[in-house]
Amino acid sequence: MEEIEKRLSNIENMLLSQKNALTFDEGAIFTGIGKSHLYKLTSGGIVPHYKPRGKMIYFDRAELEKWLLQNRVTPADEIEAMANTYIATGRKGVNHV
């Protein structure tokens, strides 16, 4: 029985990853954020969402993903590489003019 539930959960996750428009519940599952916290984020205008009929909340999967991936923390090895480039060239990076 446990194996069946695990496989069903995997199938649900695969189907969820194929949808572009997510319901509120699907958005909570997709982000891993609790429903009450996600509601606070939507009511505060912090996370992008849609309310086509004024009540139901929907999310665009790509927008949620972009929102989740904001404020990237640069790993130490990248910082070290940038510092080495700056020391060697006197510039912040190869692509900067």
C-alpha positions in Angstrom: 0.0 0.0 0.0 2.8 2.4 0.8 4.5 1.7 -2.5 1.2 2.5 -4.3 0.9 5.8 -2.5 4.4 6.7 -3.3 3.9 6.0 -7.0 0.6 8.0 -7.0 2.4 10.9 -5.5 5.1 10.7 -8.1 2.5 10.7 -10.9 0.7 13.7 -9.4 4.1 15.6 -9.2 4.8 14.7 -12.8 1.4 16.0 -13.9 1.8 19.1 -11.8 5.1 19.9 -13.6 3.3 19.8 -16.9 0.7 22.5 -16.1 1.3 26.2 -16.6 -1.6 27.6 -14.7 -1.7 26.3 -11.1 -4.5 26.5 -8.6 -3.7 27.8 -5.1 -3.3 24.3 -3.6 -1.1 23.3 -6.5 1.0 26.5 -6.0 1.5 25.6 -2.4 2.7 22.1 -3.3 4.9 23.4 -6.2 6.6 26.0 -3.9 6.7 23.9 -0.8 5.2 26.8 1.1 2.4 26.3 3.6 -1.1 27.4 2.4 -1.5 30.1 5.2 1.9 31.6 4.5 1.3 31.5 0.7 -2.0 33.3 1.3 -0.2 36.0 3.3 2.3 36.4 0.4 -0.5 36.8 -2.2 -2.5 39.2 -0.1 0.6 41.3 0.5 1.4 41.3 -3.2 4.7 39.7 -2.7 4.3 36.7 -5.0 2.8 37.1 -8.5 -0.6 35.6 -8.8 -3.9 36.0 -10.7 -7.6 36.3 -9.6 -9.6 36.0 -12.7 -13.0 35.9 -11.0 -12.0 38.0 -7.9 -11.8 35.0 -5.5 -9.9 32.0 -6.8 -6.1 32.5 -6.8 -4.0 31.1 -9.7 -0.3 31.1 -10.4 1.8 31.0 -13.5 4.3 28.2 -13.0 7.1 30.0 -14.7 6.5 33.2 -12.7 6.4 31.1 -9.4 9.7 29.4 -10.4 11.3 32.8 -11.2 10.1 34.2 -7.9 11.5 31.2 -6.0 14.9 31.6 -7.7 15.3 35.3 -6.9 18.1 36.7 -4.7 20.7 34.1 -5.7 23.5 33.6 -3.2 26.9 33.5 -5.0 28.9 30.5 -3.9 32.4 31.0 -2.4 34.2 29.5 -5.4 32.5 32.0 -7.8 33.4 34.9 -5.5 37.0 33.6 -5.4 37.1 33.3 -9.2 35.8 36.9 -9.6 38.4 38.1 -7.1 41.2 36.3 -9.0 39.9 37.9 -12.3 39.9 41.3 -10.7 43.4 40.9 -9.4 44.7 39.6 -12.7 43.0 42.1 -15.0 42.0 45.0 -12.8 38.4 44.6 -14.0 35.4 43.0 -12.3 34.9 40.4 -15.0 35.6 39.4 -18.5 32.2 40.6 -19.8 32.4 44.0 -18.2 33.6 47.0 -20.2 
